[in-house]
Amino acid sequence: MKLIYAVINNDDSHAVSTELTKQGFSATKLASTGGFLMSGNTTFLICVEEQRVDAAIDVIRECSRKRKQFVPSAATGRSDTSGSYPVEVSVGGATIFVTDIERFEKL
């Protein structure tokens, strides 16, 4: 068994959740916040058999996308914020971790 931790932008959360359910995956959704822009994310916990890991990741890949967004330069952590101006950053997509599970029970 494997546990997939998938951190998804809130904008893509519904699409990911819907498609995971359609494909027969069970997932637990947790609200989370990104550290860089302090924006809302959803973290999915998905426990799967090892042979289904790639299928779950494919669903996440298809339903979450990167996008460009302008943010104040102060939000990027730059020390020189005098004359603050918008900076284009890449947001969205997914960050995925896969770990071994010793035991899984659904009661």
VENHU-V356182 format. One record per residue. N is the residue number from 1. RES is the residue in three letters. NEAR is the number of other ideal C-beta (glycine too) atoms within 8 Angstrom. Layout:
N/RES/NEAR
N/RES/NEAR
//
This chain:
1/MET/9
2/LYS/12
3/LEU/11
4/ILE/15
5/TYR/11
6/ALA/13
7/VAL/11
8/ILE/14
9/ASN/14
10/ASN/9
11/ASP/6
12/ASP/13
13/SER/11
14/HIS/6
15/ALA/9
16/VAL/17
17/SER/12
18/THR/9
19/GLU/11
20/LEU/14
21/THR/9
22/LYS/6
23/GLN/9
24/GLY/4
25/PHE/11
26/SER/6
27/ALA/10
28/THR/7
29/LYS/9
30/LEU/8
31/ALA/8
32/SER/9
33/THR/8
34/GLY/10
35/GLY/4
36/PHE/7
37/LEU/8
38/MET/7
39/SER/9
40/GLY/9
41/ASN/12
42/THR/15
43/THR/12
44/PHE/16
45/LEU/10
46/ILE/13
47/CYS/10
48/VAL/11
49/GLU/6
50/GLU/7
51/GLN/4
52/ARG/9
53/VAL/11
54/ASP/6
55/ALA/8
56/ALA/14
57/ILE/11
58/ASP/8
59/VAL/13
60/ILE/15
61/ARG/8
62/GLU/7
63/CYS/10
64/SER/13
65/ARG/6
66/LYS/7
67/ARG/8
68/LYS/8
69/GLN/8
70/PHE/7
71/VAL/10
72/PRO/8
73/SER/12
74/ALA/7
75/ALA/9
76/THR/9
77/GLY/5
78/ARG/8
79/SER/4
80/ASP/5
81/THR/7
82/SER/4
83/GLY/3
84/SER/7
85/TYR/6
86/PRO/7
87/VAL/11
88/GLU/6
89/VAL/11
90/SER/8
91/VAL/11
92/GLY/10
93/GLY/9
94/ALA/12
95/THR/6
96/ILE/10
97/PHE/7
98/VAL/9
99/THR/7
100/ASP/6
101/ILE/9
102/GLU/3
103/ARG/4
104/PHE/6
105/GLU/4
106/LYS/4
107/LEU/2
//
